Structure formats: C-alpha cells, structure tokens
Amino acid sequence: MATNFRCAKCANTEYETSEFRATGGFLSKIFDIQSRKFTTVTCTRCKYTEIYKAESGALGNIFDLFT
C-alpha cells in the first residue's frame, strides 16, 4: 500500500488494510466460487473505508471450488 495515505474525510495518515472476495454472476453464486477480489483501506480514526478491485488468481478459484 501507499505510504503517503491520507484519509479523505479526516486527513489522518494511519490506516489498516484487508481483503475480501465476492461472487460474480449466477453460476458463481450457485457453485460458491468467489471470483472477484477486493482490497480495503480503512482509516484508523474515523473508519472511512475505500475499496479497490484486486487481481483474482485462478488458484484461488480452484480452491474455492473444492471447499
């Protein structure tokens, strides 16, 4: 992540990052394949969160299919 992060709401420079996956279309929902990956950046002071789309690898999709 960028080291020069500044919150758009309160101008705080401290943040936390995390990621989550989401399903794409109808078949992805049926087979519970989470084909879209996102990264979040959350301000530690006001909890304002920005979401960025990340690359989703094929290995993760295969793992989702078997679990």
PDB file of N, CA, C and O in Angstrom:
ATOM      1  N   MET A   1       0.829  -1.186   0.000  1.00  0.00           N
ATOM      2  CA  MET A   1       0.000   0.000   0.000  1.00  0.00           C
ATOM      3  C   MET A   1       0.874   1.251   0.000  1.00  0.00           C
ATOM      4  O   MET A   1       2.069   1.206   0.291  1.00  0.00           O
ATOM      5  N   ALA A   2       0.254   2.328  -0.325  1.00  0.00           N
ATOM      6  CA  ALA A   2       0.976   3.591  -0.387  1.00  0.00           C
ATOM      7  C   ALA A   2       1.345   4.063   1.019  1.00  0.00           C
ATOM      8  O   ALA A   2       0.546   3.950   1.949  1.00  0.00           O
ATOM      9  N   THR A   3       2.532   4.581   1.162  1.00  0.00           N
ATOM     10  CA  THR A   3       2.967   5.080   2.461  1.00  0.00           C
ATOM     11  C   THR A   3       2.520   6.511   2.693  1.00  0.00           C
ATOM     12  O   THR A   3       2.659   7.027   3.802  1.00  0.00           O
ATOM     13  N   ASN A   4       1.987   7.159   1.674  1.00  0.00           N
ATOM     14  CA  ASN A   4       1.543   8.541   1.819  1.00  0.00           C
ATOM     15  C   ASN A   4       0.016   8.631   1.865  1.00  0.00           C
ATOM     16  O   ASN A   4      -0.563   9.594   1.364  1.00  0.00           O
ATOM     17  N   PHE A   5      -0.638   7.626   2.468  1.00  0.00           N
ATOM     18  CA  PHE A   5      -2.090   7.615   2.580  1.00  0.00           C
ATOM     19  C   PHE A   5      -2.560   8.759   3.462  1.00  0.00           C
ATOM     20  O   PHE A   5      -1.975   9.024   4.513  1.00  0.00           O
ATOM     21  N   ARG A   6      -3.605   9.427   3.037  1.00  0.00           N
ATOM     22  CA  ARG A   6      -4.257  10.462   3.838  1.00  0.00           C
ATOM     23  C   ARG A   6      -5.753  10.276   3.672  1.00  0.00           C
ATOM     24  O   ARG A   6      -6.266  10.279   2.553  1.00  0.00           O
ATOM     25  N   CYS A   7      -6.454  10.114   4.788  1.00  0.00           N
ATOM     26  CA  CYS A   7      -7.899   9.883   4.763  1.00  0.00           C
ATOM     27  C   CYS A   7      -8.613  11.059   4.094  1.00  0.00           C
ATOM     28  O   CYS A   7      -8.311  12.219   4.372  1.00  0.00           O
ATOM     29  N   ALA A   8      -9.553  10.749   3.219  1.00  0.00           N
ATOM     30  CA  ALA A   8     -10.314  11.776   2.506  1.00  0.00           C
ATOM     31  C   ALA A   8     -11.279  12.516   3.421  1.00  0.00           C
ATOM     32  O   ALA A   8     -11.686  13.634   3.107  1.00  0.00           O
ATOM     33  N   LYS A   9     -11.651  11.917   4.537  1.00  0.00           N
ATOM     34  CA  LYS A   9     -12.629  12.534   5.451  1.00  0.00           C
ATOM     35  C   LYS A   9     -11.990  13.337   6.575  1.00  0.00           C
ATOM     36  O   LYS A   9     -12.428  14.450   6.867  1.00  0.00           O
ATOM     37  N   CYS A  10     -10.941  12.776   7.217  1.00  0.00           N
ATOM     38  CA  CYS A  10     -10.384  13.444   8.409  1.00  0.00           C
ATOM     39  C   CYS A  10      -8.898  13.754   8.303  1.00  0.00           C
ATOM     40  O   CYS A  10      -8.330  14.306   9.245  1.00  0.00           O
ATOM     41  N   ALA A  11      -8.248  13.423   7.193  1.00  0.00           N
ATOM     42  CA  ALA A  11      -6.832  13.699   6.924  1.00  0.00           C
ATOM     43  C   ALA A  11      -5.870  12.908   7.807  1.00  0.00           C
ATOM     44  O   ALA A  11      -4.691  13.252   7.886  1.00  0.00           O
ATOM     45  N   ASN A  12      -6.340  11.873   8.462  1.00  0.00           N
ATOM     46  CA  ASN A  12      -5.479  11.002   9.256  1.00  0.00           C
ATOM     47  C   ASN A  12      -4.550  10.225   8.322  1.00  0.00           C
ATOM     48  O   ASN A  12      -4.921   9.922   7.187  1.00  0.00           O
ATOM     49  N   THR A  13      -3.352   9.904   8.793  1.00  0.00           N
ATOM     50  CA  THR A  13      -2.398   9.175   7.951  1.00  0.00           C
ATOM     51  C   THR A  13      -2.226   7.717   8.369  1.00  0.00           C
ATOM     52  O   THR A  13      -1.450   6.994   7.744  1.00  0.00           O
ATOM     53  N   GLU A  14      -2.932   7.263   9.412  1.00  0.00           N
ATOM     54  CA  GLU A  14      -2.834   5.875   9.851  1.00  0.00           C
ATOM     55  C   GLU A  14      -3.999   5.086   9.285  1.00  0.00           C
ATOM     56  O   GLU A  14      -5.133   5.566   9.269  1.00  0.00           O
ATOM     57  N   TYR A  15      -3.718   3.862   8.815  1.00  0.00           N
ATOM     58  CA  TYR A  15      -4.738   3.060   8.158  1.00  0.00           C
ATOM     59  C   TYR A  15      -4.494   1.570   8.380  1.00  0.00           C
ATOM     60  O   TYR A  15      -3.405   1.158   8.779  1.00  0.00           O
ATOM     61  N   GLU A  16      -5.522   0.774   8.115  1.00  0.00           N
ATOM     62  CA  GLU A  16      -5.437  -0.682   8.134  1.00  0.00           C
ATOM     63  C   GLU A  16      -5.902  -1.192   6.782  1.00  0.00           C
ATOM     64  O   GLU A  16      -6.764  -0.586   6.146  1.00  0.00           O
ATOM     65  N   THR A  17      -5.330  -2.308   6.343  1.00  0.00           N
ATOM     66  CA  THR A  17      -5.759  -2.896   5.080  1.00  0.00           C
ATOM     67  C   THR A  17      -6.284  -4.303   5.328  1.00  0.00           C
ATOM     68  O   THR A  17      -5.877  -4.980   6.271  1.00  0.00           O
ATOM     69  N   SER A  18      -7.188  -4.721   4.466  1.00  0.00           N
ATOM     70  CA  SER A  18      -7.686  -6.096   4.487  1.00  0.00           C
ATOM     71  C   SER A  18      -8.200  -6.419   3.091  1.00  0.00           C
ATOM     72  O   SER A  18      -8.181  -5.566   2.203  1.00  0.00           O
ATOM     73  N   GLU A  19      -8.654  -7.637   2.901  1.00  0.00           N
ATOM     74  CA  GLU A  19      -9.192  -8.011   1.593  1.00  0.00           C
ATOM     75  C   GLU A  19     -10.376  -8.931   1.779  1.00  0.00           C
ATOM     76  O   GLU A  19     -10.523  -9.580   2.814  1.00  0.00           O
ATOM     77  N   PHE A  20     -11.222  -8.979   0.761  1.00  0.00           N
ATOM     78  CA  PHE A  20     -12.352  -9.897   0.764  1.00  0.00           C
ATOM     79  C   PHE A  20     -12.637 -10.331  -0.653  1.00  0.00           C
ATOM     80  O   PHE A  20     -12.179  -9.705  -1.609  1.00  0.00           O
ATOM     81  N   ARG A  21     -13.391 -11.403  -0.787  1.00  0.00           N
ATOM     82  CA  ARG A  21     -13.774 -11.942  -2.090  1.00  0.00           C
ATOM     83  C   ARG A  21     -15.288 -11.923  -2.189  1.00  0.00           C
ATOM     84  O   ARG A  21     -15.994 -12.020  -1.185  1.00  0.00           O
ATOM     85  N   ALA A  22     -15.777 -11.796  -3.417  1.00  0.00           N
ATOM     86  CA  ALA A  22     -17.212 -11.779  -3.672  1.00  0.00           C
ATOM     87  C   ALA A  22     -17.518 -12.616  -4.900  1.00  0.00           C
ATOM     88  O   ALA A  22     -16.656 -12.828  -5.753  1.00  0.00           O
ATOM     89  N   THR A  23     -18.757 -13.091  -4.982  1.00  0.00           N
ATOM     90  CA  THR A  23     -19.157 -13.858  -6.148  1.00  0.00           C
ATOM     91  C   THR A  23     -19.417 -12.930  -7.312  1.00  0.00           C
ATOM     92  O   THR A  23     -19.679 -11.742  -7.126  1.00  0.00           O
ATOM     93  N   GLY A  24     -19.345 -13.473  -8.505  1.00  0.00           N
ATOM     94  CA  GLY A  24     -19.557 -12.682  -9.710  1.00  0.00           C
ATOM     95  C   GLY A  24     -20.974 -12.789 -10.226  1.00  0.00           C
ATOM     96  O   GLY A  24     -21.807 -11.936  -9.921  1.00  0.00           O
ATOM     97  N   GLY A  25     -21.261 -13.813 -10.996  1.00  0.00           N
ATOM     98  CA  GLY A  25     -22.567 -13.961 -11.615  1.00  0.00           C
ATOM     99  C   GLY A  25     -23.368 -15.098 -11.025  1.00  0.00           C
ATOM    100  O   GLY A  25     -23.068 -15.595  -9.939  1.00  0.00           O
ATOM    101  N   PHE A  26     -24.387 -15.500 -11.750  1.00  0.00           N
ATOM    102  CA  PHE A  26     -25.328 -16.512 -11.293  1.00  0.00           C
ATOM    103  C   PHE A  26     -24.655 -17.859 -11.016  1.00  0.00           C
ATOM    104  O   PHE A  26     -24.871 -18.444  -9.954  1.00  0.00           O
ATOM    105  N   LEU A  27     -23.847 -18.357 -11.948  1.00  0.00           N
ATOM    106  CA  LEU A  27     -23.185 -19.650 -11.751  1.00  0.00           C
ATOM    107  C   LEU A  27     -22.175 -19.601 -10.617  1.00  0.00           C
ATOM    108  O   LEU A  27     -21.999 -20.584  -9.897  1.00  0.00           O
ATOM    109  N   SER A  28     -21.518 -18.476 -10.454  1.00  0.00           N
ATOM    110  CA  SER A  28     -20.573 -18.324  -9.345  1.00  0.00           C
ATOM    111  C   SER A  28     -21.293 -18.433  -8.011  1.00  0.00           C
ATOM    112  O   SER A  28     -20.760 -19.002  -7.058  1.00  0.00           O
ATOM    113  N   LYS A  29     -22.498 -17.889  -7.941  1.00  0.00           N
ATOM    114  CA  LYS A  29     -23.270 -17.967  -6.701  1.00  0.00           C
ATOM    115  C   LYS A  29     -23.719 -19.399  -6.425  1.00  0.00           C
ATOM    116  O   LYS A  29     -23.683 -19.850  -5.280  1.00  0.00           O
ATOM    117  N   ILE A  30     -24.142 -20.117  -7.469  1.00  0.00           N
ATOM    118  CA  ILE A  30     -24.602 -21.494  -7.279  1.00  0.00           C
ATOM    119  C   ILE A  30     -23.474 -22.377  -6.769  1.00  0.00           C
ATOM    120  O   ILE A  30     -23.665 -23.147  -5.828  1.00  0.00           O
ATOM    121  N   PHE A  31     -22.300 -22.272  -7.382  1.00  0.00           N
ATOM    122  CA  PHE A  31     -21.171 -23.115  -7.004  1.00  0.00           C
ATOM    123  C   PHE A  31     -20.292 -22.484  -5.918  1.00  0.00           C
ATOM    124  O   PHE A  31     -19.260 -23.047  -5.555  1.00  0.00           O
ATOM    125  N   ASP A  32     -20.691 -21.330  -5.406  1.00  0.00           N
ATOM    126  CA  ASP A  32     -19.965 -20.617  -4.341  1.00  0.00           C
ATOM    127  C   ASP A  32     -18.511 -20.362  -4.726  1.00  0.00           C
ATOM    128  O   ASP A  32     -17.597 -20.578  -3.929  1.00  0.00           O
ATOM    129  N   ILE A  33     -18.310 -19.897  -5.964  1.00  0.00           N
ATOM    130  CA  ILE A  33     -16.977 -19.531  -6.441  1.00  0.00           C
ATOM    131  C   ILE A  33     -16.845 -18.018  -6.308  1.00  0.00           C
ATOM    132  O   ILE A  33     -17.571 -17.261  -6.952  1.00  0.00           O
ATOM    133  N   GLN A  34     -15.927 -17.597  -5.482  1.00  0.00           N
ATOM    134  CA  GLN A  34     -15.747 -16.173  -5.228  1.00  0.00           C
ATOM    135  C   GLN A  34     -14.702 -15.636  -6.195  1.00  0.00           C
ATOM    136  O   GLN A  34     -13.503 -15.660  -5.917  1.00  0.00           O
ATOM    137  N   SER A  35     -15.179 -15.151  -7.331  1.00  0.00           N
ATOM    138  CA  SER A  35     -14.291 -14.823  -8.441  1.00  0.00           C
ATOM    139  C   SER A  35     -13.776 -13.387  -8.430  1.00  0.00           C
ATOM    140  O   SER A  35     -12.918 -13.040  -9.241  1.00  0.00           O
ATOM    141  N   ARG A  36     -14.267 -12.568  -7.554  1.00  0.00           N
ATOM    142  CA  ARG A  36     -13.817 -11.173  -7.511  1.00  0.00           C
ATOM    143  C   ARG A  36     -13.130 -10.898  -6.184  1.00  0.00           C
ATOM    144  O   ARG A  36     -13.641 -11.257  -5.123  1.00  0.00           O
ATOM    145  N   LYS A  37     -11.967 -10.259  -6.251  1.00  0.00           N
ATOM    146  CA  LYS A  37     -11.164  -9.983  -5.066  1.00  0.00           C
ATOM    147  C   LYS A  37     -11.034  -8.471  -4.894  1.00  0.00           C
ATOM    148  O   LYS A  37     -10.817  -7.747  -5.865  1.00  0.00           O
ATOM    149  N   PHE A  38     -11.168  -8.000  -3.656  1.00  0.00           N
ATOM    150  CA  PHE A  38     -11.099  -6.573  -3.361  1.00  0.00           C
ATOM    151  C   PHE A  38     -10.183  -6.331  -2.173  1.00  0.00           C
ATOM    152  O   PHE A  38     -10.097  -7.156  -1.264  1.00  0.00           O
ATOM    153  N   THR A  39      -9.503  -5.200  -2.188  1.00  0.00           N
ATOM    154  CA  THR A  39      -8.668  -4.765  -1.079  1.00  0.00           C
ATOM    155  C   THR A  39      -9.305  -3.528  -0.467  1.00  0.00           C
ATOM    156  O   THR A  39      -9.756  -2.634  -1.184  1.00  0.00           O
ATOM    157  N   THR A  40      -9.342  -3.478   0.871  1.00  0.00           N
ATOM    158  CA  THR A  40      -9.908  -2.307   1.551  1.00  0.00           C
ATOM    159  C   THR A  40      -8.820  -1.565   2.313  1.00  0.00           C
ATOM    160  O   THR A  40      -7.877  -2.168   2.826  1.00  0.00           O
ATOM    161  N   VAL A  41      -8.969  -0.252   2.376  1.00  0.00           N
ATOM    162  CA  VAL A  41      -8.089   0.607   3.167  1.00  0.00           C
ATOM    163  C   VAL A  41      -9.003   1.379   4.106  1.00  0.00           C
ATOM    164  O   VAL A  41      -9.868   2.130   3.657  1.00  0.00           O
ATOM    165  N   THR A  42      -8.809   1.194   5.427  1.00  0.00           N
ATOM    166  CA  THR A  42      -9.685   1.798   6.428  1.00  0.00           C
ATOM    167  C   THR A  42      -8.897   2.745   7.318  1.00  0.00           C
ATOM    168  O   THR A  42      -7.854   2.376   7.857  1.00  0.00           O
ATOM    169  N   CYS A  43      -9.390   3.949   7.469  1.00  0.00           N
ATOM    170  CA  CYS A  43      -8.791   4.944   8.363  1.00  0.00           C
ATOM    171  C   CYS A  43      -8.967   4.463   9.804  1.00  0.00           C
ATOM    172  O   CYS A  43     -10.054   4.030  10.185  1.00  0.00           O
ATOM    173  N   THR A  44      -7.904   4.539  10.602  1.00  0.00           N
ATOM    174  CA  THR A  44      -7.986   4.067  11.984  1.00  0.00           C
ATOM    175  C   THR A  44      -8.726   5.046  12.891  1.00  0.00           C
ATOM    176  O   THR A  44      -9.173   4.657  13.970  1.00  0.00           O
ATOM    177  N   ARG A  45      -8.864   6.290  12.484  1.00  0.00           N
ATOM    178  CA  ARG A  45      -9.546   7.285  13.314  1.00  0.00           C
ATOM    179  C   ARG A  45     -11.055   7.293  13.075  1.00  0.00           C
ATOM    180  O   ARG A  45     -11.827   7.093  14.012  1.00  0.00           O
ATOM    181  N   CYS A  46     -11.482   7.520  11.838  1.00  0.00           N
ATOM    182  CA  CYS A  46     -12.912   7.693  11.558  1.00  0.00           C
ATOM    183  C   CYS A  46     -13.564   6.481  10.908  1.00  0.00           C
ATOM    184  O   CYS A  46     -14.777   6.464  10.702  1.00  0.00           O
ATOM    185  N   LYS A  47     -12.763   5.460  10.582  1.00  0.00           N
ATOM    186  CA  LYS A  47     -13.232   4.203   9.979  1.00  0.00           C
ATOM    187  C   LYS A  47     -13.755   4.364   8.552  1.00  0.00           C
ATOM    188  O   LYS A  47     -14.431   3.465   8.052  1.00  0.00           O
ATOM    189  N   TYR A  48     -13.465   5.473   7.888  1.00  0.00           N
ATOM    190  CA  TYR A  48     -13.808   5.638   6.476  1.00  0.00           C
ATOM    191  C   TYR A  48     -13.044   4.574   5.693  1.00  0.00           C
ATOM    192  O   TYR A  48     -11.843   4.395   5.898  1.00  0.00           O
ATOM    193  N   THR A  49     -13.738   3.865   4.794  1.00  0.00           N
ATOM    194  CA  THR A  49     -13.140   2.746   4.070  1.00  0.00           C
ATOM    195  C   THR A  49     -13.243   2.944   2.570  1.00  0.00           C
ATOM    196  O   THR A  49     -14.307   3.278   2.047  1.00  0.00           O
ATOM    197  N   GLU A  50     -12.138   2.738   1.887  1.00  0.00           N
ATOM    198  CA  GLU A  50     -12.106   2.758   0.429  1.00  0.00           C
ATOM    199  C   GLU A  50     -11.898   1.331  -0.046  1.00  0.00           C
ATOM    200  O   GLU A  50     -11.153   0.574   0.576  1.00  0.00           O
ATOM    201  N   ILE A  51     -12.554   0.950  -1.154  1.00  0.00           N
ATOM    202  CA  ILE A  51     -12.471  -0.396  -1.687  1.00  0.00           C
ATOM    203  C   ILE A  51     -11.839  -0.338  -3.073  1.00  0.00           C
ATOM    204  O   ILE A  51     -12.241   0.460  -3.919  1.00  0.00           O
ATOM    205  N   TYR A  52     -10.840  -1.198  -3.292  1.00  0.00           N
ATOM    206  CA  TYR A  52     -10.142  -1.267  -4.564  1.00  0.00           C
ATOM    207  C   TYR A  52     -10.233  -2.677  -5.119  1.00  0.00           C
ATOM    208  O   TYR A  52     -10.079  -3.650  -4.382  1.00  0.00           O
ATOM    209  N   LYS A  53     -10.481  -2.788  -6.406  1.00  0.00           N
ATOM    210  CA  LYS A  53     -10.527  -4.093  -7.056  1.00  0.00           C
ATOM    211  C   LYS A  53      -9.099  -4.615  -7.208  1.00  0.00           C
ATOM    212  O   LYS A  53      -8.202  -3.884  -7.628  1.00  0.00           O
ATOM    213  N   ALA A  54      -8.902  -5.889  -6.862  1.00  0.00           N
ATOM    214  CA  ALA A  54      -7.586  -6.516  -6.950  1.00  0.00           C
ATOM    215  C   ALA A  54      -7.637  -7.661  -7.944  1.00  0.00           C
ATOM    216  O   ALA A  54      -8.718  -8.107  -8.329  1.00  0.00           O
ATOM    217  N   GLU A  55      -6.482  -8.136  -8.358  1.00  0.00           N
ATOM    218  CA  GLU A  55      -6.406  -9.269  -9.263  1.00  0.00           C
ATOM    219  C   GLU A  55      -6.800 -10.537  -8.513  1.00  0.00           C
ATOM    220  O   GLU A  55      -6.377 -10.754  -7.377  1.00  0.00           O
ATOM    221  N   SER A  56      -7.601 -11.359  -9.145  1.00  0.00           N
ATOM    222  CA  SER A  56      -8.020 -12.628  -8.564  1.00  0.00           C
ATOM    223  C   SER A  56      -7.368 -13.759  -9.348  1.00  0.00           C
ATOM    224  O   SER A  56      -7.574 -13.878 -10.556  1.00  0.00           O
ATOM    225  N   GLY A  57      -6.597 -14.575  -8.679  1.00  0.00           N
ATOM    226  CA  GLY A  57      -5.875 -15.646  -9.350  1.00  0.00           C
ATOM    227  C   GLY A  57      -6.720 -16.893  -9.571  1.00  0.00           C
ATOM    228  O   GLY A  57      -7.708 -17.116  -8.872  1.00  0.00           O
ATOM    229  N   ALA A  58      -6.329 -17.692 -10.534  1.00  0.00           N
ATOM    230  CA  ALA A  58      -7.037 -18.924 -10.849  1.00  0.00           C
ATOM    231  C   ALA A  58      -6.903 -19.939  -9.719  1.00  0.00           C
ATOM    232  O   ALA A  58      -7.822 -20.723  -9.485  1.00  0.00           O
ATOM    233  N   LEU A  59      -5.784 -19.935  -9.022  1.00  0.00           N
ATOM    234  CA  LEU A  59      -5.577 -20.875  -7.928  1.00  0.00           C
ATOM    235  C   LEU A  59      -6.619 -20.673  -6.830  1.00  0.00           C
ATOM    236  O   LEU A  59      -7.131 -21.646  -6.277  1.00  0.00           O
ATOM    237  N   GLY A  60      -6.931 -19.442  -6.517  1.00  0.00           N
ATOM    238  CA  GLY A  60      -7.958 -19.158  -5.516  1.00  0.00           C
ATOM    239  C   GLY A  60      -9.325 -19.651  -5.941  1.00  0.00           C
ATOM    240  O   GLY A  60     -10.091 -20.148  -5.115  1.00  0.00           O
ATOM    241  N   ASN A  61      -9.643 -19.520  -7.232  1.00  0.00           N
ATOM    242  CA  ASN A  61     -10.924 -20.010  -7.739  1.00  0.00           C
ATOM    243  C   ASN A  61     -11.006 -21.529  -7.663  1.00  0.00           C
ATOM    244  O   ASN A  61     -12.060 -22.074  -7.336  1.00  0.00           O
ATOM    245  N   ILE A  62      -9.919 -22.214  -7.959  1.00  0.00           N
ATOM    246  CA  ILE A  62      -9.896 -23.670  -7.878  1.00  0.00           C
ATOM    247  C   ILE A  62     -10.069 -24.110  -6.436  1.00  0.00           C
ATOM    248  O   ILE A  62     -10.816 -25.049  -6.161  1.00  0.00           O
ATOM    249  N   PHE A  63      -9.393 -23.447  -5.515  1.00  0.00           N
ATOM    250  CA  PHE A  63      -9.523 -23.767  -4.094  1.00  0.00           C
ATOM    251  C   PHE A  63     -10.960 -23.556  -3.634  1.00  0.00           C
ATOM    252  O   PHE A  63     -11.494 -24.385  -2.897  1.00  0.00           O
ATOM    253  N   ASP A  64     -11.601 -22.458  -4.054  1.00  0.00           N
ATOM    254  CA  ASP A  64     -12.993 -22.195  -3.697  1.00  0.00           C
ATOM    255  C   ASP A  64     -13.917 -23.292  -4.203  1.00  0.00           C
ATOM    256  O   ASP A  64     -14.863 -23.668  -3.509  1.00  0.00           O
ATOM    257  N   LEU A  65     -13.663 -23.810  -5.391  1.00  0.00           N
ATOM    258  CA  LEU A  65     -14.498 -24.849  -5.970  1.00  0.00           C
ATOM    259  C   LEU A  65     -14.478 -26.127  -5.128  1.00  0.00           C
ATOM    260  O   LEU A  65     -15.517 -26.759  -4.933  1.00  0.00           O
ATOM    261  N   PHE A  66     -13.297 -26.509  -4.629  1.00  0.00           N
ATOM    262  CA  PHE A  66     -13.176 -27.739  -3.862  1.00  0.00           C
ATOM    263  C   PHE A  66     -13.579 -27.593  -2.415  1.00  0.00           C
ATOM    264  O   PHE A  66     -13.865 -28.599  -1.765  1.00  0.00           O
ATOM    265  N   THR A  67     -13.614 -26.396  -1.885  1.00  0.00           N
ATOM    266  CA  THR A  67     -14.028 -26.206  -0.492  1.00  0.00           C
ATOM    267  C   THR A  67     -15.473 -25.831  -0.469  1.00  0.00           C
ATOM    268  O   THR A  67     -16.040 -25.621   0.603  1.00  0.00           O
TER     269      THR A  67
END
